[in-house]
Amino acid sequence: MNNLLATIGSRARDVAVTFGLSAREAAEQALDELAEESSLQNEPQMLRQAISVLSGYGPLEPYLADPSVEELWMNRPDELFIHVSGRTEKRSIDFSAEQQAIVIDRMLRTIGRRIDRFTPFVDAPLPDGSRLHVVIPDVTRANLSFNIRRFTKVRSSLQTLCSEGVLSANQLDELQKAMISGETVLISGATAAGKTTFLCALLAELPADERIVTVEDTFEIQLANEDWVAMQTRSESIEGAGSIDLRRLIREALRMRPGRLVVGEVRGAEAIELLVALNSGIPALCTVHANSARQAITKMLTLPLLSGVSVPLEFVEQVIGSSVGYIAHCELGADGIRRLRELLRVSQGSEGLVFEPIY
């Protein structure tokens, strides 16, 4: 069945391109041609599935349409993993290697990207804002592997998170004051810990007329401010040119008179540009992948070294101590619930950085 559907889908796609037909018309013509070559059973069902193969995302469509699915991935045919409400579940679906290749090819065509033995990795945003990552053999052992991290339109406030038990009333009060006074907040946590959700909740506390410039790899940040410029990185083209990284975006953001600079995730050499912004008095909000609040600071102290610029550690520590007001560490518990595990007030003491817990 899978091989036959893949054949119908491939034939229908050729027909659609050649004659400019719609998905249904192309699928019907492909079925008619194949029916003359062999006997097909249950044509109506085959037609529906062929149309799905040609114009949609096949068996993935119900999961991509489900707003509760945060991420989905496949390591081999017919085995799907989905991440829902902090938990990972395995589902068996009828999705062959041939169908996978067709669907992934369709996704990449919509964004002008391709994958082949010369470019075996693709990491790119889909039209709905979700993030697609694909790897193919022989980088993988035998099967194509892909992840789709969903873009979810969730508007949370600190007040809502407090009512849900994510943070305490005292932490809520402290963070609301920090946003009003223009403090820089570093948000840390592991993958799927809720860093972006917490970041958006902090942004919701900002004055409506504040100018905000956000830079990220994929458009995930959401806010209501009218004076907002959102920028995302760009991978190199098929010709190997035209890439734009976070370092470049932060440099451009500094020329745009930001009242607040927001960096989706600091993970590399762009940390040096962020330090320049902080040292010039621009408040920022950013996330960093770390397992604790103190590890986040350690990471921020060492990431500037990746820039290739000789930066004294004492200077980095001084900038962080004088510019970063708080570290908020998010955590996904074993019960699947996200919480603010740590909130530390940061200051510069005579013997180094000082951390004051806020409970």
N, C-alpha and C positions, 0 to 999 in steps of 0.2 A: 504493500500500500504506500509506504513512504517513498519508495523509488518511483512508483507510478505518479504520485503527486508531484514529486520533484521534476519528473519528465514533463508533466502537464504545465507546471509553473514555468519551466524553462522555455517550452514551446510557445506558451501564451505570451511570455515576455518578448520573445522574438517577433511574434505577430503584432504585438502592441507597438513596438518600435518601428517595424517595417510599414505598417498601414495606418499608424496613428489612431488606433482604436482604444476604447475605454477598457478598464480591467475586465468587466463582464463580457464585453464583445470579444475581447482577445481570448478569454478563457473558453467561451462557447465555441469559437472557431477552432481552438486547439483541441477541444474535446471531439469536435466533428471529424477533424483530420485523423486523430488517433483512433476513433471508432471505426473508421474505414480500414485501419491497419490491423485492429484486433477487437475483440468483443469486450466492451466495458460494462461492468455491473454497477447499478445504483448511480446512474448519471447525475441526478439532482444533488446528491450528497457530494459527489466528486466535484461538481461545478462549484458548490459553496466553498469547499476546501481549496479548490484551485484559485478562486478569486481571492481567498485569504492569503494564499501563497504569493499571488501576484501583487496585490495592493496593500496588504497589511503585514502584521508581524506574527501571523500564524498562532500557534499555541501560547505565545507570550502575551497576546493582546489582553486577556482577562487580568493578568497580573500587572501589566502596564496601566490598565484602567483603574486598578484598585488603589485608592489614595492611602491605604494603610501599609502598602508595601513600600519600604524605604529603599531596599536594594535587592537586586536579583542577579544570579550568576549561574553559569553552567561550566562544568569541567569536562563533561563528556556527553554524548547524545542521550536524550531521554531522561536525564537527571537534572532537575532544576532545584536550586536553593533560593529561598526568599528570606529576607530579614523583615520581621514584622513585630512592632512593639517591643523592641529590644531582644528578640529571640530569633534564632535561625531555624528554619524548617525545610525539610527536604520533600520535594514533590516529584512523582513520576509522571512524565508527560510524553506524548507521542511526538517527538521532535528529533528527526534524524539529522545526521551530519550534513546531508544534502540540503535539507530545509534550513539548517542553521546558516550555511554558507549563503543561501539566497537571501535570508532575512538580514544578515549582517551586511551583505553587499547593498541591500536596499537602504539600510540606515546610513551607510557611508556615502552613498550617492546623493542623498538629500543634503549632505553637508560638504560635498565636493572633496571627499577624501577617498583613499583607496588603501588596500592592504595586499601585499604580495611578498615573495621571498626576499625582496630587497628592502621592504619596509614591513617587517613582521609584527610591529607594534602599532596600534593606533590608540590615542587618548584624545577624545574630542567631545564637544558639547552637541547634543541632539537639539532639534528645533524647539522642543518643549522645555529646554533648560537642563534636562537630565545629562549625566555624564556617562559616556560609553568608553570602555577600555577593552581592547581585543588583542589577543596574542594567538599566533598560528604556528603549526609545525614548520620547520624542525626546531624552533625555539622551545615549544612545548613538545612533550614526548610523542604524543600520537594524535591528540584532538585539539580542535580550535577551543579556546577558552575565552569567555567574555564576562564582563561585569557591567551592569547598568545601575548607576546610583541615581535614584529618582530625585527630581526637583519637586519639592512639596511646598505649596503655598500655605504656610502656617504663620499666622500673626499672633505671637505671644507677647505678653507684657510681663514685667517683673511681678506685678500684682497677681497675675494669673499663675505664674510659676510658684509664687509664695502660697497661694491657696491650694496648689497641688502638692505642696510639701517638698518642692525642689530646693527652696531656700527658706531661711528663718525670717521672722519679722524684723529682727535686728539687722540682718544682712540686707534685707530689702531697703530699710531706711538708709543704711550706709551707702548702698549703691546708687540710690536715687539722688542723694546729696553729691556723690562723686560725679554723676553725669551733669548735674546743674553747675558744679564748680569747675568743670573742664578737666577732670582727672583722666590720665591715661590708664586703661585697664587691659591687662594681658589675660586672655582666657586660654586655659590649658585643658588637656584631656586626651584620652585615647580615641581611636576610631569609633564613631557612632556614640560618643559620650554626650552629645547634645551641644557641642561648642557653638555651632552656627545658630541654633535656636536661641541660645543664651545671648549671643552677640546681637541678634535682631531684637531681643527683648530690651537690651541696654540701649540700643539705638532708638527704640520707641520712647525713651525717657528724654531725649534731646529736644530742645526748643524747636518749634515747627519752622522757624525762619533761619536755622543754622545751616550754613553751607557745608555739605558733606561730599567727599570724594572717596569712592570705594574702588579697590583693586583686588582682583581674585582670579583664579584659574578658570572657574566656571561661575556664571551668574547665579548665585544662591542667596545673596544678601537681599533682604526686603525691608523697605522703610517707606514712610509716607511723606517725607520732606519733599517739597517742590524744588528746592535748590540742591539738587543731588545729581552728581555725575558718576555713573557706574562704568567701570572699564574691566575688561578681562584679557588674559594673555592670549596669544595666538601662536599656534604651532607653525613650523615651516611648511611651505607649499610643496607640491610634488617635485618642483625643481630644486628644492632644498634651500629656499630663501624666504625672507619675509617674517621670520619668527619674532615675537615680542614677548619678553619675559617680565617677571614681576619687578626686577631692578629698573627696567626701563619705565614701567608704568608708575612706579613710585617717584622716579625723577620727574616724569611729566606731571604727576599730581601736585608736586611741590610748586609748579609754575601756575597752578590753577586757583591759587588763593583759598585753600581749604580751611574751613573753620574746624574741621575734624577729618583726620585721615583714617581710613579703615582698610586694613589688610586682611584678606580672607584667611590666609594661613602663611605664617613665616616659617620657612623650612630650609632656607639656603642663603646664598650670598646677598639676597635682597635685604638681609638684616642690617647691612651697613648703610643702605639708603634710609631705612627706618630710623637708625640711630641719628643720622643727619637731620631728619625731620624733627625728632624729639629734642635734639640739642638746639634747634632753632626755635623751639617754643610751640610747635604744633602738637596739640593733643591727639592721641591716637587710640584706636581700639583694634586689637588683632588677636588671632588665635595661634596656638602653637601645639604641636603634637608632643605630649609628655605624660608621664605616669604620676606626677605629683606637681604641686605648685613650685617647690624648690628645684625640682628637676627642670621645670620650665625656665627658671632663671639661669640655671647652669647652661641650658641650651642657648639662651639668648646671649650669654657671655661668649660662647664659642662659635656661634654661627657666623659672626662677622669675619672670622679667620678664613672662611671659604671664599671671600670676595677677592682674595689675592692682594688686598691692601694691608700694609703693615699697621695694625691698630693696637696700641698698648692695651692690655687687659684692664689696667687701672682706669683708663679713659672710658672704656665700655662700662665698667662697673659704676663709675661716677655718673655717666649719662643715665643709666638705668635707675640708680638710686635717687637722682634728682628729678627724673621725668616720669617714671612709672609709679602710679599711685597705688594700684591694687593688682593682685593676681587672684583670679577666680578659677578654681580647678573643678571641672565637671567630671562626673563618673557614672558609668552605667553599671548598676548593681546586678548581682546574680539573679535578683527577682525581676530583672528587665526594666526597672525604674531608674530614670536619670535623676541625679541629685547634684547640688553644689556641695562637693565634699570639703573644700577648703576655700576660705576667703582671707587673704593675707594683705594687710596694709604694709606697703614698702616704704622705707626711708633710708637715708644715708647716715650711718653712725660714724664715730671716730675710728672704729676698727673694721668698717665694712658695712655691708647691707644689713638692715634690721627688718625683721618680719614680725608683725603683730597680728595674731589670729583674731578674726571677727566671727563670733558664734551667733 
